[in-house]
Amino acid sequence: MDIDLDEAYERCRELHRRHGRTYYLATRLLPRWKRRHVHALYGFTRYADEIVDRTEALPPEDRAARLTAWSERFLAGLAGKPVDDPLLPAVLHTIAVFDMDLDDFASFLRSMAMDLTVTSYATYADLLDYMEGSAAVIGTMMLPILGSHDPAAAREPARQLGLAFQLTNFIRDVDEDLDRGRTYLPDADMATFGVTRDDLAERRATPEIKALIRYEVDRAHEHYRRAAPGIPMLNPGSQACMRTAYRLYGGILDEVVAADYDVFVRRATVPNRRRAAVALRSLVTRPGTEVAAA
């Protein structure tokens, strides 16, 4: 690699290390040659997310223009044109190495654009339409890097794992998302439990809100259940990484449950001692061992 590519991969790794602690720890269990490619995908998705979420002070049209300009640089790079960007060379290189499906990236950018204008979702089906691009395709992007003896069979579990991880984040980050003027808990679900957006804005875990969060936690567990069969299908060298990620993200839900479904009292995080224990246990687990659903 030339130095520009090295620097791009390193920038992606730094973004991953700073902002994706759980996933970064899991990635450390991958063979060294695979790690940089995972960092590249994380860097790509994180940078797009930063454009959307860290520029709230700008008018919507300016934020949209920034995302469009960055997307156009990415598309130009895919077309083989020189790219003046600090991290895009890494993801473009990773896409080329693994001959990735470009439709996944188009779907991802579509969902990022939705975040500029959509602040709530009427039903879970509507939310799933958003999550198809923001989460499910991340699983299918990762699959060529992780490798599998049966990629076709592993595809749907990979999608489900992406959905499980993102729904876990939505549950954990209700408070933070409210600060951004968004809710990712479907309106229909809130209505079922007698919860309004104004109720959430009070940041008080009423019995109704706790019942709503319990419902969403159960829904996330169903995605984990559907994802579990895919991990033993991965290449042996990738299984410890994904077992760790699976358990640690599932552990966030355990912390929500331990807080009696109060997502306002503190941000749910897995204690460092448990994180280390999960990683060690994953390392010593024989490849091919079935994964108990989170």
N, C-alpha and C positions, 0 to 999 in steps of 0.2 A: 504493500500500500504506500502511496505517497503521503507526505506529511499532512496535507489537508484532510485526507480521509482519516488518518490517525486522530487528528484533532477533533473531527466530527464525531467519531465513535467515543472519544473521551468526554466530549461535552454531553453526549447522550447518557453515558455512564454516570456523570455527575448529577444530571437531572434525576436519574433513577435513584441514586444513593440518597439525595436530599429529600425527594418527595414520595418515594415509593418504598418505605422501609420494609414492609412485610414482604413484598414481592422481590425486593432487592436481596433480602436475606435468602429467600428460596433460590434465587438465580445463582447465588454463590455455590450451590450444590450441583450445578451443571458442569459438564466438561468445559474447560477454559475456552476452547475455540467457539463454543456456542454462545457464551455469555454476551459477547459484544453485539451479536445480532439481536438478542432479547433487549439489550440496552437501547439499540437503535429503534426498535418498535416502540419501546416505552418513551423514548425521547420524542419521537414523532407525535405520539398521541398526547403526551404531556404538554408539548409546546403549543399544539392547537388548542388544548384546554386552557392554557395560560392566556392565549389571545382572547378567548371568550370570557374567562372568569376573572382575570386580573386587570381588566381595562374598563371596569364599570363606570369610572368617572367620565369616560368618553361618550359622546352621543352614539346611539345605536348604529347610525350610518357609518361612522368612523370605525367602529369595531367590526362591522361587516366588511368594510373596505380592507381592513388589515387581514382578516381571514381570507378574503378573496385573493388578495395579492400573494399571500403565502401559498395558498392552494395553487395559484397559477405558476409560481416558481417550482412547486413540486411537479406539476404536470409537464412543465417545460423540461425538467430534469428527466422525467420518464421518456420524453421524446428525444433524449440524447443531447439536449442543449446544456451549455455550461451553467452551473447554478451558483449564484453568489449568496450563500447561506451557511451559517455556522454548524448546522446539524443535518440538513437534508442529504448531503453526500453519503452519510452513513446509512440512512434508510434506503436510499436509491441503490446503494451497493448490496444491501441485504436482500432487497426485492429481486435484484438480478441473480444473486447467488442461488436463491431458492425458487426462482421462477414463480413468484407469488401471484395470486389472483388479484388483479388490479381493481376488480369490482368491489372487493372488500374495502379498499382505500377510498373509493368513491362513496361507498355507503357510510364510512366513518365521517368523512368530511360533510356529508349531508346532515348527519346528526349533530355535528358541531355547529353547523349553521342554524339548526333548529333552536339551539340554546340561546341564540341571539334574540329570538322573538317569542318563543314558547315558554310560558312560566308555569304551566300546570297541564295535567293530562286527565281527560274525562274518565277513561276506563283503563284497566290493565292492558287491554289489547292495544290501546293508543300508546301507552308507555312502552310496550314491547316493540312497537314500530320504531320508536326512538332507540331503544336498547339494541335492536338488531344491528344498527350501525355503531353505536357507542360501546357495545359489550360483546355481542355474539360474534361479530367479525374479528374481534381481538383473539378469540379462541381459535378461529380458523387461520388467522395470520400466524399464530404461534405454532400451529401443528407441523408445518414443514420443517421448522427449526428443531422442534422436539423430536420429530421422527416417530413413525409407527409401523408395525408390521402389517397393519390393516387400516390405512388412512381413511378409506371410505366409511368403515364402521366407527372409527374414532372421531369423525367429524361432528356428529350431533352431540356426543358428550362434551367435546371441546366448546361448542356453542353454549351448551347449558352451563358449563363452568364459568364462561364469561358473564352470562346472565346472573349466576349465583353471586359472583364477586361484586358486580355492580349493584345488585339489589341490596347486598350487605352494606355497601357504602352509602346507599340512599337511606337506609334505616339508621345507620350510625350518624349521618350528617344532616339530619332534619334541621337542627338548629342552624348550622352553617349555611345550608341552602336557603333558609328563610331570610338570612342576611342578604342574599343575592336576589331576593324577590322571587324565588322559585319554590315549588313543592313537587316532589317526585312520588308522593303518595297519591294514588289515583283518587279523583274526586268521588267516584262511585263508592270506593272503599270507605272514604271518610264519611260519606252520607250514611252508609250502612251502620256505622258505629256512632252516629250523631256528633261527628266532629266537623268543625268548620276551619277554614284557614285562619280566621281571627282567633279561634281557640288555640291553634298551634302557635300563633304569634305571641300569646301570653307566656309561652315557655313554662307551662305548669302541667305536669303529668297527671291529668285527671284520670279517673277510671276508664272513661271512654277512649282517651288517647292511648292508654296502656293496652286496652283491648285491640285497638287498631294496630299498634306496633306488634303485638303478639301474632295477629293475623298475618302481617307482612313477614315476620320471622318464620312462621310456618311455611309461607309461600317460598321464601328463600331456601329453606331446607328441602323443599321438593325439587328445586333446581339442582342443589347439591346431590340429591339422590340420583337424579338422572345423569349427572356428570361422573359419578363415581366409577362406573364400569370402564370409562375411557382411560383412566390412569394406567392400569396394567397393560393396556394396548400400546403404550408408548415405548420407544426404545429404552432399554434398561438404564442407560446413562442419564435419561431425562426423568425417570420416575421419582427419584428422591426429591428433586426440585418441586415437582407438581404435587407430591404427597404433602410436602411442607406447606406450600401455598394453600392447598385445599384445607388443611387443618388449621392454619393460622387465620385465614379469612373466616372459616367456620367458628373459630375461637372468638372472633369479634361478636358474633351472635350470642355465644355463651356469656360474654360480658354484659350484653344487653339484657339477657335473661336474669343474670345475677343482680343487675340493678333494678329488677322488677319492672322492666320495660320502660324505665324512665330515661329517655334519650336526651334529656335536658340537664340532668344533674352533673354529668361529666361525659367527655368523649370516650366511647368504649375503645379500649386498647388491650392487647394481650400482654401480660407481664413478661419482662425479659427472660425470667427463669423458665417460663413455659415455652417461650419462643425457642430457646436453646434446646430444651428437652425434645420438642417436636422435631427440630432439625436433626438431632442426633438419632432419634428413633427412626426417622425416615431413611437416614443413611444406612442403618443396619437392617432395614427391612428387605427381605429377598425380593428381587424384581419379579413381577408377575403376581404378587400377593394382592388379593382383592382388597379394596378400600371400603371400610365401613362408612356408610353415609353419615355426613356431618349432621 
